[in-house]
Amino acid sequence: MTPDSRYRQLLAAVRGLVRCDAAALLRLLPGEGAPVLQPVAVDGLAEEALGRRFPVAAHPRLARLLDSGQGLRFPSDAGLPDPYDGLLEHQQELEAVHDCMGAPVRVDGRIWGLVTLDAMDPRAFDGVDDGRLQGIVRLLEAGIAAEETIAELARRAEQDQALARAASRGGSRELLGRSAAMVRLREEIDTVAGSDLTVLVLGETGVGKELVAERLHARSPRRDRPLVQINCAALPETLADSELFGHKRGAFTGAVADRSGKFELADGGTLLLDEVGELPLPVQAKLLRVLQSGDVQRPGSDRVQKVDVRVIAATNRDLREEVARGRFRADLYHRLSVYPLHVPPLRERGRDVLALAGGFLEENQHRLGARNLRLSPAASEALLAYDWPGNVRELEHLISRAALRALSSAGRAGRWIAIEPAHLGLTADAATARPAAVSPDPLASSAPTREPEPEFAQDLAPGQETGTTGSSPGLGLREATDRFQRQWIEAAIARHGGAMAAAAREAGMDRSNFLRLAKRLGVNSQR
């Protein structure tokens, strides 16, 4: 049984002792400049609550509970915003909480977090005296203490500090999700994190490969040393030596001072080679030599420096296919893929999308100065039905747009601002379509947005000229669009001699998304 399931069992016991509509157990964590409360278990609240982090300074009710000593019950006319307004489970419409109480939970003499109880009935807690509330607190404290020994508490505190340091470098997010795929991924990360094995992080664009690297570093013995990142896709061959290994003054035109490369900066720590599949072949050979020997020599210098660097590589490419096509060195691939980790796409993570959406809503809530951004039940269903070709990054951008639209239409006066399906901008065919408001890929929109290029019209068979592609009688818009996309892709592949990467570049699409679209349309990509 996992800690999450044990926490949920504790909350279920609490609801057996007190009649309420929702209960939550929140862990107090150091935040970026201020403490935050993160739900570790909820009972009666929507799943999106698990993805939220509540800064104590931004939630006066939670702050008062932390300062209350033995806990308190808020009067119905308290006038303070409730963090759970609109977050109750199984609502047909967003509703407000009317009765609220809670108390700090202590472990080993210090505040571990909070327990909160909420109800729709404003008199639900009339019969709950201080003695019963303290009995609930003692039950929770005993359960938590059984779960966490002093050694476990020390280990987690150390990890929290490491994650806080990662947040200070800009990586304030975590790998959220309770799906089986994400549980396995976190277990794999924690298994390999304590070693010095080279890790290859694989996954589509936008799945969160950088977060995987941050968690690997934060849970490694190198956590107190730097995590240095370099984007290999933006690394020109002419500057690769300087970026990776540094240079001596005068080594080449423009080298006006000594410079340390990324390997030297990461000495003792971790180096993340992001988008490693984009490296040119000559740069791959130079990188391989350093990985094999651990020796770095700056261009223009005779001195060889030994570095101790743990390497994490990340890519959205299929490197085995790249090796087979001669675009990636086989020896470098085997050097990097000692311990491969696959980050699952969002469409395979089920209801994780709601927790992630909750986290993004909380961020936008504070960024926009809005009160209680909430997903309506219909909006939650729309998010669950969508296919997410752009993964978590697409979800983040979609939620940001939806929050802005909802705030613009609803104003700031209410107790909450509801995110409705119209604010999300998803098309009716949510399982395979992209957001209606923004269609980043011309081949992925619900209909062609521009006329084909002249040379495309010449590539089509007779009767398929521009303007007639989707006009066959009896074809719906979706079928006509699929036909247009299929013909465009086949013509593009033919123009580039079967090179899928070149065809994807012409389409303005990520290669993996292009291949997935071609496969869905039945286009033969094995050329």
Secondary structure by P-SEA (a helix, b strand, c coil): ccaaaaaaaaaaaaaaaccccbbbbbbbbbcccbbbbbbccccccccccccccccccccaaaaaaaacccbbbbcccccccccccccccccccbbbbcbbbbbbbbcccccccbbbbbcccccccccccaaaaaaaaaaaaaaaaaaccaaaaaaaaaaaaaaaaaaaaccccccccccaaaaaaaaaaaaccccccbbbbbbcccccaaaaaaaaaaacccccccccccccccccccccccccccccccccccccbbbbccccccccbbbbbcccccccaaaaaaaaaaaaccccccccccbbbbbbbbbbbbbccaaaaaaaaccccaaaaaaaacbbbbbbcccccccaaaaaaaaaaaaaaaaaccccccccaaaaaaaaaccccccaaaaaaaaaaaaaaaaaaccccccccccccccccccccccccccccccccccccccccccccaaaaaacccccccccccccccccaaaaaaaaaaaaaaaaaaaacccaaaaaaaacccaaaaaaaaaaacccccc
